[in-house]
Amino acid sequence: MEIRHDPSFDAAFDELFAVAERVARRVAGAAAAEDIAAEVMGRTLARWSKVRSLPHRQAWVARVAFHEALDVSRRQRRQLERLPVLSSRDLAEDLTTRVMLNDSLARLPKRQREVVGLRYLADLSEADTAQQVGITVGSVKQHGRRALQSMRERLDVDRLFEREE
């Protein structure tokens, strides 16, 4: 039996890997992004017969990557809580910021969390986010606005992002 190489599969798969890695990098950080993307692409390949015919394949991959990255981020937070205080102030601040943001994101209701993940972290359009989540574009806007407001209230945003000169 001869196996034929399909260049269109390679291009589609590479495109989806880039989406998965971008989402993972934003949610869980650069160190974990490639591993998360590889895990997501394994899931994608296992379901390729269904995924390839989806009209919004990128949105599907972004959603899976977002949820996987959140899981990794939660594990990182638990590990961070067990570590001693780091000596490097910038590294400690960066890790603290990422943990605080992920914690705030994880506390959102599921629908708001999905909208923030797909719309802002995966850079999907409002229409693609609406299609993937199964709501209207107006609902995407409303959930996004409420989620961001809730996160701002939980975090002292001005303090969190201020840097010493």
Backbone torsions as a table, in degrees:
resi	resn	phi	psi	omega
1	MET	NA	129.7	-179.0
2	GLU	-94.2	131.9	177.8
3	ILE	-95.9	124.7	-179.7
4	ARG	-95.3	139.0	178.2
5	HIS	-88.2	128.3	-178.7
6	ASP	-110.1	102.6	-179.4
7	PRO	-61.1	-29.2	180.0
8	SER	-67.9	-33.4	175.5
9	PHE	-64.4	-45.1	179.9
10	ASP	-58.7	-45.6	-178.4
11	ALA	-65.0	-44.3	179.9
12	ALA	-64.3	-41.9	-178.7
13	PHE	-66.6	-42.7	177.5
14	ASP	-61.1	-41.3	179.5
15	GLU	-63.0	-42.8	-179.6
16	LEU	-70.1	-35.1	176.7
17	PHE	-62.2	-41.9	179.4
18	ALA	-61.4	-40.3	177.6
19	VAL	-63.0	-48.1	-178.5
20	ALA	-61.4	-42.5	-178.4
21	GLU	-67.7	-39.3	179.4
22	ARG	-62.7	-44.6	179.0
23	VAL	-64.2	-46.0	-179.0
24	ALA	-62.0	-40.2	-179.8
25	ARG	-62.3	-39.4	-178.1
26	ARG	-73.9	-33.1	-176.6
27	VAL	-88.8	-46.4	-172.0
28	ALA	-110.2	-6.5	178.8
29	GLY	99.3	162.4	-174.4
30	ALA	-63.7	-36.6	-175.6
31	ALA	-61.7	-34.3	-176.1
32	ALA	-98.3	-10.3	-170.2
33	ALA	-59.3	-46.9	-176.4
34	GLU	-66.2	-40.5	178.3
35	ASP	-64.6	-41.6	178.7
36	ILE	-64.4	-45.2	179.5
37	ALA	-60.6	-40.6	178.8
38	ALA	-63.9	-41.8	177.4
39	GLU	-61.8	-45.3	-179.7
40	VAL	-63.8	-40.6	-178.6
41	MET	-70.7	-28.8	172.7
42	GLY	-62.9	-42.9	176.8
43	ARG	-65.0	-39.9	179.6
44	THR	-63.2	-45.8	-179.6
45	LEU	-62.2	-41.0	179.6
46	ALA	-62.7	-26.4	-178.8
47	ARG	-111.9	18.3	-171.7
48	TRP	-56.1	-36.1	-179.1
49	SER	-59.8	-30.3	177.1
50	LYS	-91.4	-41.7	-174.4
51	VAL	-64.7	-40.0	-175.1
52	ARG	-61.5	-25.0	-178.9
53	SER	-94.6	-1.4	178.4
54	LEU	-68.5	137.4	179.1
55	PRO	-68.9	-24.2	-178.5
56	HIS	-125.6	63.2	-179.0
57	ARG	-58.0	-41.8	-178.4
58	GLN	-61.6	-40.3	179.6
59	ALA	-65.2	-39.5	178.6
60	TRP	-62.9	-47.0	179.9
61	VAL	-64.1	-41.3	179.4
62	ALA	-61.8	-39.6	-179.7
63	ARG	-66.3	-44.8	178.6
64	VAL	-63.5	-42.7	-179.9
65	ALA	-64.2	-40.9	178.9
66	PHE	-59.7	-47.4	-178.6
67	HIS	-67.6	-39.8	177.5
68	GLU	-65.2	-42.2	179.8
69	ALA	-65.5	-36.6	175.8
70	LEU	-62.9	-41.3	177.8
71	ASP	-62.0	-44.4	178.6
72	VAL	-62.9	-42.1	-179.8
73	SER	-62.1	-39.6	177.8
74	ARG	-63.8	-41.8	177.4
75	ARG	-64.1	-39.8	177.7
76	GLN	-62.1	-40.8	-179.6
77	ARG	-62.4	-43.6	178.2
78	ARG	-63.0	-39.0	178.1
79	GLN	-67.7	-40.7	-179.2
80	LEU	-62.8	-37.3	-180.0
81	GLU	-63.8	-25.0	-179.3
82	ARG	-91.7	-9.5	-178.4
83	LEU	-83.9	151.0	173.2
84	PRO	-70.2	163.5	179.4
85	VAL	-61.1	133.8	-178.2
86	LEU	-78.4	148.5	-178.5
87	SER	-78.8	-30.8	-179.5
88	SER	-78.5	115.3	-175.9
89	ARG	-63.5	-44.6	-179.3
90	ASP	-63.2	-44.0	179.0
91	LEU	-62.8	-44.6	179.2
92	ALA	-62.1	-42.2	178.8
93	GLU	-64.9	-42.3	179.1
94	ASP	-62.6	-45.1	178.5
95	LEU	-64.6	-42.2	178.7
96	THR	-62.0	-44.2	178.7
97	THR	-60.5	-47.8	-179.5
98	ARG	-61.6	-43.7	-179.9
99	VAL	-63.6	-44.0	-179.8
100	MET	-63.0	-43.4	179.7
101	LEU	-65.2	-44.8	179.3
102	ASN	-65.8	-37.3	177.4
103	ASP	-64.2	-43.8	178.8
104	SER	-63.0	-40.9	178.0
105	LEU	-64.3	-42.8	-178.3
106	ALA	-66.2	-24.7	-179.4
107	ARG	-81.3	-10.3	178.5
108	LEU	-69.8	153.0	171.8
109	PRO	-59.4	152.6	-173.8
110	LYS	-50.9	-48.3	-176.4
111	ARG	-62.8	-44.4	178.6
112	GLN	-63.9	-40.4	179.4
113	ARG	-62.8	-41.9	178.3
114	GLU	-64.1	-43.8	-179.7
115	VAL	-62.6	-46.5	179.0
116	VAL	-61.4	-44.6	-179.2
117	GLY	-61.7	-46.9	-177.2
118	LEU	-77.8	-43.3	-174.8
119	ARG	-74.8	-48.0	-172.0
120	TYR	-99.3	-34.5	-179.0
121	LEU	-88.7	-36.2	179.0
122	ALA	-93.6	-4.1	179.2
123	ASP	59.5	34.0	176.1
124	LEU	-79.8	153.5	176.3
125	SER	-70.5	165.8	177.2
126	GLU	-60.4	-40.1	-179.1
127	ALA	-65.9	-43.8	179.1
128	ASP	-66.3	-39.0	177.8
129	THR	-63.5	-45.8	179.5
130	ALA	-59.2	-44.6	-179.6
131	GLN	-63.8	-44.0	-177.1
132	GLN	-67.6	-39.4	-177.7
133	VAL	-84.2	-22.3	179.5
134	GLY	86.2	35.7	178.9
135	ILE	-133.1	176.0	179.6
136	THR	-82.3	164.0	177.2
137	VAL	-61.5	-39.1	177.3
138	GLY	-60.7	-38.7	177.7
139	SER	-68.0	-35.9	176.0
140	VAL	-59.7	-46.3	179.8
141	LYS	-61.6	-44.5	-178.1
142	GLN	-65.9	-47.0	179.2
143	HIS	-63.9	-39.5	178.5
144	GLY	-63.0	-45.6	179.7
145	ARG	-62.5	-45.6	-180.0
146	ARG	-65.2	-40.9	-179.4
147	ALA	-63.8	-46.7	-179.2
148	LEU	-64.2	-39.5	178.1
149	GLN	-63.6	-43.6	179.3
150	SER	-62.4	-41.9	179.3
151	MET	-66.2	-39.3	177.8
152	ARG	-62.0	-40.1	179.9
153	GLU	-67.3	-37.0	179.7
154	ARG	-72.0	-32.6	-176.2
155	LEU	-106.6	147.0	170.8
156	ASP	-87.3	83.9	-170.3
157	VAL	-58.1	-42.2	-179.4
158	ASP	-62.1	-44.1	-179.8
159	ARG	-69.6	-38.5	-175.8
160	LEU	-62.1	-38.0	-174.5
161	PHE	-106.6	6.0	177.6
162	GLU	-76.6	143.1	179.4
163	ARG	-123.7	145.3	176.8
164	GLU	-74.2	142.8	-179.8
165	GLU	-75.9	NA	NA
